[in-house]
Amino acid sequence: MYWSSLGDFLAMGGHAAFVWPSFAIALLLLLGLGLQSRLAMRAAEREHAEAKHEAGRDA
């Protein structure tokens, strides 16, 4: 498909009301998943460090 201007591209052939919200939702979901993964990893690392510390104290 060929667009003659930026306005034509942003209009997406009349489907902009469906295309851009879809991109926004996908982007928000990916960012949320990345944030959730980062928080889960930090929690797991913290639990691992605590367990390692407790194991060293019991030995």
PyMOL Python script that loads the backbone (N, CA, C, O; Angstrom):
from pymol import cmd

cmd.read_pdbstr("""\
ATOM      1  N   MET A   1       0.841  -1.166   0.000  1.00  0.00           N
ATOM      2  CA  MET A   1       0.000   0.000   0.000  1.00  0.00           C
ATOM      3  C   MET A   1       0.893   1.238   0.000  1.00  0.00           C
ATOM      4  O   MET A   1       1.949   1.247   0.633  1.00  0.00           O
ATOM      5  N   TYR A   2       0.474   2.262  -0.698  1.00  0.00           N
ATOM      6  CA  TYR A   2       1.255   3.483  -0.831  1.00  0.00           C
ATOM      7  C   TYR A   2       0.486   4.645  -0.219  1.00  0.00           C
ATOM      8  O   TYR A   2      -0.700   4.833  -0.488  1.00  0.00           O
ATOM      9  N   TRP A   3       1.180   5.422   0.610  1.00  0.00           N
ATOM     10  CA  TRP A   3       0.577   6.607   1.214  1.00  0.00           C
ATOM     11  C   TRP A   3       1.273   7.836   0.655  1.00  0.00           C
ATOM     12  O   TRP A   3       2.502   7.889   0.596  1.00  0.00           O
ATOM     13  N   SER A   4       0.493   8.817   0.247  1.00  0.00           N
ATOM     14  CA  SER A   4       1.076  10.013  -0.357  1.00  0.00           C
ATOM     15  C   SER A   4       1.452  11.064   0.675  1.00  0.00           C
ATOM     16  O   SER A   4       2.162  12.019   0.357  1.00  0.00           O
ATOM     17  N   SER A   5       0.979  10.898   1.917  1.00  0.00           N
ATOM     18  CA  SER A   5       1.319  11.865   2.950  1.00  0.00           C
ATOM     19  C   SER A   5       1.279  11.193   4.319  1.00  0.00           C
ATOM     20  O   SER A   5       0.794  10.071   4.462  1.00  0.00           O
ATOM     21  N   LEU A   6       1.786  11.881   5.294  1.00  0.00           N
ATOM     22  CA  LEU A   6       1.757  11.365   6.655  1.00  0.00           C
ATOM     23  C   LEU A   6       0.321  11.213   7.142  1.00  0.00           C
ATOM     24  O   LEU A   6       0.007  10.266   7.863  1.00  0.00           O
ATOM     25  N   GLY A   7      -0.544  12.135   6.756  1.00  0.00           N
ATOM     26  CA  GLY A   7      -1.955  12.054   7.130  1.00  0.00           C
ATOM     27  C   GLY A   7      -2.612  10.796   6.586  1.00  0.00           C
ATOM     28  O   GLY A   7      -3.413  10.161   7.271  1.00  0.00           O
ATOM     29  N   ASP A   8      -2.270  10.433   5.340  1.00  0.00           N
ATOM     30  CA  ASP A   8      -2.809   9.198   4.763  1.00  0.00           C
ATOM     31  C   ASP A   8      -2.309   7.984   5.538  1.00  0.00           C
ATOM     32  O   ASP A   8      -3.060   7.040   5.785  1.00  0.00           O
ATOM     33  N   PHE A   9      -1.036   8.017   5.919  1.00  0.00           N
ATOM     34  CA  PHE A   9      -0.486   6.900   6.701  1.00  0.00           C
ATOM     35  C   PHE A   9      -1.194   6.777   8.039  1.00  0.00           C
ATOM     36  O   PHE A   9      -1.589   5.682   8.439  1.00  0.00           O
ATOM     37  N   LEU A  10      -1.355   7.899   8.732  1.00  0.00           N
ATOM     38  CA  LEU A  10      -1.995   7.866  10.043  1.00  0.00           C
ATOM     39  C   LEU A  10      -3.460   7.467   9.951  1.00  0.00           C
ATOM     40  O   LEU A  10      -3.998   6.892  10.897  1.00  0.00           O
ATOM     41  N   ALA A  11      -4.111   7.758   8.840  1.00  0.00           N
ATOM     42  CA  ALA A  11      -5.515   7.372   8.656  1.00  0.00           C
ATOM     43  C   ALA A  11      -5.648   5.874   8.373  1.00  0.00           C
ATOM     44  O   ALA A  11      -6.723   5.301   8.549  1.00  0.00           O
ATOM     45  N   MET A  12      -4.568   5.248   7.940  1.00  0.00           N
ATOM     46  CA  MET A  12      -4.533   3.807   7.672  1.00  0.00           C
ATOM     47  C   MET A  12      -5.676   3.355   6.758  1.00  0.00           C
ATOM     48  O   MET A  12      -6.305   2.324   6.997  1.00  0.00           O
ATOM     49  N   GLY A  13      -5.927   4.121   5.736  1.00  0.00           N
ATOM     50  CA  GLY A  13      -6.958   3.732   4.780  1.00  0.00           C
ATOM     51  C   GLY A  13      -8.352   3.681   5.387  1.00  0.00           C
ATOM     52  O   GLY A  13      -9.201   2.911   4.937  1.00  0.00           O
ATOM     53  N   GLY A  14      -8.588   4.495   6.401  1.00  0.00           N
ATOM     54  CA  GLY A  14      -9.889   4.527   7.049  1.00  0.00           C
ATOM     55  C   GLY A  14     -10.024   3.572   8.220  1.00  0.00           C
ATOM     56  O   GLY A  14     -11.083   3.498   8.843  1.00  0.00           O
ATOM     57  N   HIS A  15      -8.962   2.841   8.524  1.00  0.00           N
ATOM     58  CA  HIS A  15      -8.998   1.855   9.602  1.00  0.00           C
ATOM     59  C   HIS A  15      -8.214   2.287  10.838  1.00  0.00           C
ATOM     60  O   HIS A  15      -7.926   1.466  11.709  1.00  0.00           O
ATOM     61  N   ALA A  16      -7.873   3.555  10.917  1.00  0.00           N
ATOM     62  CA  ALA A  16      -7.052   4.053  12.021  1.00  0.00           C
ATOM     63  C   ALA A  16      -7.697   3.832  13.380  1.00  0.00           C
ATOM     64  O   ALA A  16      -6.994   3.621  14.368  1.00  0.00           O
ATOM     65  N   ALA A  17      -9.019   3.876  13.445  1.00  0.00           N
ATOM     66  CA  ALA A  17      -9.719   3.693  14.721  1.00  0.00           C
ATOM     67  C   ALA A  17      -9.517   2.289  15.278  1.00  0.00           C
ATOM     68  O   ALA A  17      -9.713   2.066  16.473  1.00  0.00           O
ATOM     69  N   PHE A  18      -9.132   1.353  14.442  1.00  0.00           N
ATOM     70  CA  PHE A  18      -8.881  -0.018  14.881  1.00  0.00           C
ATOM     71  C   PHE A  18      -7.388  -0.313  15.000  1.00  0.00           C
ATOM     72  O   PHE A  18      -6.963  -1.038  15.900  1.00  0.00           O
ATOM     73  N   VAL A  19      -6.600   0.250  14.094  1.00  0.00           N
ATOM     74  CA  VAL A  19      -5.167  -0.054  14.038  1.00  0.00           C
ATOM     75  C   VAL A  19      -4.414   0.557  15.203  1.00  0.00           C
ATOM     76  O   VAL A  19      -3.718  -0.166  15.916  1.00  0.00           O
ATOM     77  N   TRP A  20      -4.524   1.857  15.426  1.00  0.00           N
ATOM     78  CA  TRP A  20      -3.721   2.519  16.449  1.00  0.00           C
ATOM     79  C   TRP A  20      -4.072   2.079  17.868  1.00  0.00           C
ATOM     80  O   TRP A  20      -3.156   1.896  18.669  1.00  0.00           O
ATOM     81  N   PRO A  21      -5.337   1.901  18.222  1.00  0.00           N
ATOM     82  CA  PRO A  21      -5.610   1.362  19.561  1.00  0.00           C
ATOM     83  C   PRO A  21      -5.054  -0.053  19.741  1.00  0.00           C
ATOM     84  O   PRO A  21      -4.627  -0.423  20.835  1.00  0.00           O
ATOM     85  N   SER A  22      -5.063  -0.835  18.665  1.00  0.00           N
ATOM     86  CA  SER A  22      -4.491  -2.179  18.756  1.00  0.00           C
ATOM     87  C   SER A  22      -2.995  -2.117  19.051  1.00  0.00           C
ATOM     88  O   SER A  22      -2.484  -2.873  19.878  1.00  0.00           O
ATOM     89  N   PHE A  23      -2.304  -1.214  18.372  1.00  0.00           N
ATOM     90  CA  PHE A  23      -0.875  -1.037  18.647  1.00  0.00           C
ATOM     91  C   PHE A  23      -0.655  -0.554  20.075  1.00  0.00           C
ATOM     92  O   PHE A  23       0.258  -1.023  20.755  1.00  0.00           O
ATOM     93  N   ALA A  24      -1.479   0.371  20.531  1.00  0.00           N
ATOM     94  CA  ALA A  24      -1.333   0.903  21.889  1.00  0.00           C
ATOM     95  C   ALA A  24      -1.573  -0.180  22.934  1.00  0.00           C
ATOM     96  O   ALA A  24      -0.827  -0.270  23.909  1.00  0.00           O
ATOM     97  N   ILE A  25      -2.591  -0.997  22.746  1.00  0.00           N
ATOM     98  CA  ILE A  25      -2.881  -2.076  23.691  1.00  0.00           C
ATOM     99  C   ILE A  25      -1.741  -3.079  23.712  1.00  0.00           C
ATOM    100  O   ILE A  25      -1.320  -3.513  24.784  1.00  0.00           O
ATOM    101  N   ALA A  26      -1.239  -3.451  22.547  1.00  0.00           N
ATOM    102  CA  ALA A  26      -0.121  -4.392  22.479  1.00  0.00           C
ATOM    103  C   ALA A  26       1.110  -3.828  23.176  1.00  0.00           C
ATOM    104  O   ALA A  26       1.790  -4.545  23.911  1.00  0.00           O
ATOM    105  N   LEU A  27       1.402  -2.552  22.952  1.00  0.00           N
ATOM    106  CA  LEU A  27       2.557  -1.927  23.586  1.00  0.00           C
ATOM    107  C   LEU A  27       2.398  -1.899  25.106  1.00  0.00           C
ATOM    108  O   LEU A  27       3.340  -2.207  25.837  1.00  0.00           O
ATOM    109  N   LEU A  28       1.210  -1.531  25.577  1.00  0.00           N
ATOM    110  CA  LEU A  28       0.970  -1.498  27.024  1.00  0.00           C
ATOM    111  C   LEU A  28       1.098  -2.891  27.644  1.00  0.00           C
ATOM    112  O   LEU A  28       1.658  -3.039  28.730  1.00  0.00           O
ATOM    113  N   LEU A  29       0.583  -3.902  26.960  1.00  0.00           N
ATOM    114  CA  LEU A  29       0.698  -5.262  27.480  1.00  0.00           C
ATOM    115  C   LEU A  29       2.153  -5.726  27.536  1.00  0.00           C
ATOM    116  O   LEU A  29       2.567  -6.366  28.502  1.00  0.00           O
ATOM    117  N   LEU A  30       2.917  -5.404  26.509  1.00  0.00           N
ATOM    118  CA  LEU A  30       4.334  -5.792  26.512  1.00  0.00           C
ATOM    119  C   LEU A  30       5.117  -5.067  27.600  1.00  0.00           C
ATOM    120  O   LEU A  30       5.962  -5.668  28.264  1.00  0.00           O
ATOM    121  N   LEU A  31       4.840  -3.781  27.785  1.00  0.00           N
ATOM    122  CA  LEU A  31       5.508  -3.037  28.852  1.00  0.00           C
ATOM    123  C   LEU A  31       5.114  -3.576  30.222  1.00  0.00           C
ATOM    124  O   LEU A  31       5.962  -3.705  31.105  1.00  0.00           O
ATOM    125  N   GLY A  32       3.835  -3.889  30.404  1.00  0.00           N
ATOM    126  CA  GLY A  32       3.372  -4.462  31.672  1.00  0.00           C
ATOM    127  C   GLY A  32       4.012  -5.810  31.947  1.00  0.00           C
ATOM    128  O   GLY A  32       4.393  -6.099  33.081  1.00  0.00           O
ATOM    129  N   LEU A  33       4.133  -6.636  30.916  1.00  0.00           N
ATOM    130  CA  LEU A  33       4.775  -7.939  31.079  1.00  0.00           C
ATOM    131  C   LEU A  33       6.248  -7.776  31.445  1.00  0.00           C
ATOM    132  O   LEU A  33       6.767  -8.513  32.283  1.00  0.00           O
ATOM    133  N   GLY A  34       6.917  -6.818  30.823  1.00  0.00           N
ATOM    134  CA  GLY A  34       8.320  -6.563  31.162  1.00  0.00           C
ATOM    135  C   GLY A  34       8.472  -6.102  32.595  1.00  0.00           C
ATOM    136  O   GLY A  34       9.377  -6.548  33.302  1.00  0.00           O
ATOM    137  N   LEU A  35       7.593  -5.209  33.033  1.00  0.00           N
ATOM    138  CA  LEU A  35       7.631  -4.726  34.414  1.00  0.00           C
ATOM    139  C   LEU A  35       7.345  -5.855  35.398  1.00  0.00           C
ATOM    140  O   LEU A  35       8.042  -5.996  36.403  1.00  0.00           O
ATOM    141  N   GLN A  36       6.332  -6.651  35.113  1.00  0.00           N
ATOM    142  CA  GLN A  36       5.997  -7.774  35.985  1.00  0.00           C
ATOM    143  C   GLN A  36       7.160  -8.766  36.076  1.00  0.00           C
ATOM    144  O   GLN A  36       7.461  -9.276  37.155  1.00  0.00           O
ATOM    145  N   SER A  37       7.797  -9.031  34.966  1.00  0.00           N
ATOM    146  CA  SER A  37       8.941  -9.949  34.951  1.00  0.00           C
ATOM    147  C   SER A  37      10.091  -9.406  35.783  1.00  0.00           C
ATOM    148  O   SER A  37      10.729 -10.142  36.536  1.00  0.00           O
ATOM    149  N   ARG A  38      10.353  -8.102  35.640  1.00  0.00           N
ATOM    150  CA  ARG A  38      11.440  -7.493  36.400  1.00  0.00           C
ATOM    151  C   ARG A  38      11.162  -7.566  37.906  1.00  0.00           C
ATOM    152  O   ARG A  38      12.051  -7.892  38.692  1.00  0.00           O
ATOM    153  N   LEU A  39       9.922  -7.260  38.297  1.00  0.00           N
ATOM    154  CA  LEU A  39       9.566  -7.307  39.720  1.00  0.00           C
ATOM    155  C   LEU A  39       9.633  -8.738  40.261  1.00  0.00           C
ATOM    156  O   LEU A  39      10.091  -8.956  41.383  1.00  0.00           O
ATOM    157  N   ALA A  40       9.183  -9.702  39.474  1.00  0.00           N
ATOM    158  CA  ALA A  40       9.235 -11.103  39.906  1.00  0.00           C
ATOM    159  C   ALA A  40      10.686 -11.575  40.048  1.00  0.00           C
ATOM    160  O   ALA A  40      11.014 -12.319  40.972  1.00  0.00           O
ATOM    161  N   MET A  41      11.540 -11.142  39.135  1.00  0.00           N
ATOM    162  CA  MET A  41      12.953 -11.533  39.211  1.00  0.00           C
ATOM    163  C   MET A  41      13.614 -10.947  40.451  1.00  0.00           C
ATOM    164  O   MET A  41      14.381 -11.631  41.131  1.00  0.00           O
ATOM    165  N   ARG A  42      13.324  -9.695  40.746  1.00  0.00           N
ATOM    166  CA  ARG A  42      13.896  -9.076  41.948  1.00  0.00           C
ATOM    167  C   ARG A  42      13.423  -9.792  43.210  1.00  0.00           C
ATOM    168  O   ARG A  42      14.208 -10.006  44.134  1.00  0.00           O
ATOM    169  N   ALA A  43      12.150 -10.162  43.251  1.00  0.00           N
ATOM    170  CA  ALA A  43      11.617 -10.877  44.415  1.00  0.00           C
ATOM    171  C   ALA A  43      12.279 -12.251  44.547  1.00  0.00           C
ATOM    172  O   ALA A  43      12.625 -12.670  45.652  1.00  0.00           O
ATOM    173  N   ALA A  44      12.454 -12.946  43.433  1.00  0.00           N
ATOM    174  CA  ALA A  44      13.092 -14.261  43.462  1.00  0.00           C
ATOM    175  C   ALA A  44      14.556 -14.148  43.898  1.00  0.00           C
ATOM    176  O   ALA A  44      15.040 -14.976  44.669  1.00  0.00           O
ATOM    177  N   GLU A  45      15.248 -13.138  43.412  1.00  0.00           N
ATOM    178  CA  GLU A  45      16.644 -12.940  43.817  1.00  0.00           C
ATOM    179  C   GLU A  45      16.738 -12.622  45.301  1.00  0.00           C
ATOM    180  O   GLU A  45      17.651 -13.083  45.985  1.00  0.00           O
ATOM    181  N   ARG A  46      15.789 -11.830  45.796  1.00  0.00           N
ATOM    182  CA  ARG A  46      15.779 -11.488  47.216  1.00  0.00           C
ATOM    183  C   ARG A  46      15.509 -12.731  48.069  1.00  0.00           C
ATOM    184  O   ARG A  46      16.163 -12.937  49.091  1.00  0.00           O
ATOM    185  N   GLU A  47      14.546 -13.559  47.649  1.00  0.00           N
ATOM    186  CA  GLU A  47      14.257 -14.791  48.381  1.00  0.00           C
ATOM    187  C   GLU A  47      15.443 -15.741  48.356  1.00  0.00           C
ATOM    188  O   GLU A  47      15.749 -16.393  49.354  1.00  0.00           O
ATOM    189  N   HIS A  48      16.108 -15.815  47.213  1.00  0.00           N
ATOM    190  CA  HIS A  48      17.277 -16.688  47.097  1.00  0.00           C
ATOM    191  C   HIS A  48      18.399 -16.218  48.026  1.00  0.00           C
ATOM    192  O   HIS A  48      19.039 -17.030  48.694  1.00  0.00           O
ATOM    193  N   ALA A  49      18.629 -14.918  48.064  1.00  0.00           N
ATOM    194  CA  ALA A  49      19.674 -14.379  48.934  1.00  0.00           C
ATOM    195  C   ALA A  49      19.342 -14.639  50.406  1.00  0.00           C
ATOM    196  O   ALA A  49      20.225 -14.972  51.196  1.00  0.00           O
ATOM    197  N   GLU A  50      18.062 -14.484  50.771  1.00  0.00           N
ATOM    198  CA  GLU A  50      17.662 -14.752  52.156  1.00  0.00           C
ATOM    199  C   GLU A  50      17.833 -16.220  52.505  1.00  0.00           C
ATOM    200  O   GLU A  50      18.303 -16.548  53.595  1.00  0.00           O
ATOM    201  N   ALA A  51      17.456 -17.110  51.588  1.00  0.00           N
ATOM    202  CA  ALA A  51      17.591 -18.547  51.837  1.00  0.00           C
ATOM    203  C   ALA A  51      19.067 -18.934  51.944  1.00  0.00           C
ATOM    204  O   ALA A  51      19.439 -19.758  52.780  1.00  0.00           O
ATOM    205  N   LYS A  52      19.897 -18.341  51.102  1.00  0.00           N
ATOM    206  CA  LYS A  52      21.326 -18.615  51.138  1.00  0.00           C
ATOM    207  C   LYS A  52      21.928 -18.141  52.468  1.00  0.00           C
ATOM    208  O   LYS A  52      22.767 -18.815  53.064  1.00  0.00           O
ATOM    209  N   HIS A  53      21.480 -16.973  52.909  1.00  0.00           N
ATOM    210  CA  HIS A  53      21.939 -16.421  54.178  1.00  0.00           C
ATOM    211  C   HIS A  53      21.508 -17.319  55.339  1.00  0.00           C
ATOM    212  O   HIS A  53      22.302 -17.597  56.237  1.00  0.00           O
ATOM    213  N   GLU A  54      20.267 -17.766  55.321  1.00  0.00           N
ATOM    214  CA  GLU A  54      19.769 -18.650  56.377  1.00  0.00           C
ATOM    215  C   GLU A  54      20.509 -19.988  56.377  1.00  0.00           C
ATOM    216  O   GLU A  54      20.810 -20.523  57.444  1.00  0.00           O
ATOM    217  N   ALA A  55      20.800 -20.527  55.214  1.00  0.00           N
ATOM    218  CA  ALA A  55      21.522 -21.795  55.110  1.00  0.00           C
ATOM    219  C   ALA A  55      22.937 -21.640  55.664  1.00  0.00           C
ATOM    220  O   ALA A  55      23.447 -22.555  56.310  1.00  0.00           O
ATOM    221  N   GLY A  56      23.567 -20.516  55.426  1.00  0.00           N
ATOM    222  CA  GLY A  56      24.910 -20.278  55.954  1.00  0.00           C
ATOM    223  C   GLY A  56      24.905 -20.108  57.452  1.00  0.00           C
ATOM    224  O   GLY A  56      25.875 -20.470  58.118  1.00  0.00           O
ATOM    225  N   ARG A  57      23.843 -19.570  57.993  1.00  0.00           N
ATOM    226  CA  ARG A  57      23.742 -19.363  59.422  1.00  0.00           C
ATOM    227  C   ARG A  57      23.494 -20.690  60.166  1.00  0.00           C
ATOM    228  O   ARG A  57      23.965 -20.874  61.288  1.00  0.00           O
ATOM    229  N   ASP A  58      22.749 -21.613  59.527  1.00  0.00           N
ATOM    230  CA  ASP A  58      22.427 -22.906  60.151  1.00  0.00           C
ATOM    231  C   ASP A  58      23.602 -23.870  60.117  1.00  0.00           C
ATOM    232  O   ASP A  58      23.649 -24.792  60.930  1.00  0.00           O
ATOM    233  N   ALA A  59      24.543 -23.693  59.213  1.00  0.00           N
ATOM    234  CA  ALA A  59      25.630 -24.652  59.039  1.00  0.00           C
ATOM    235  C   ALA A  59      26.693 -24.529  60.098  1.00  0.00           C
ATOM    236  O   ALA A  59      27.673 -25.274  60.080  1.00  0.00           O
TER     237      ALA A  59
END
""", "prot")
cmd.dss("prot")
cmd.show_as("cartoon", "prot")
cmd.util.cbc("prot")
cmd.orient("prot")
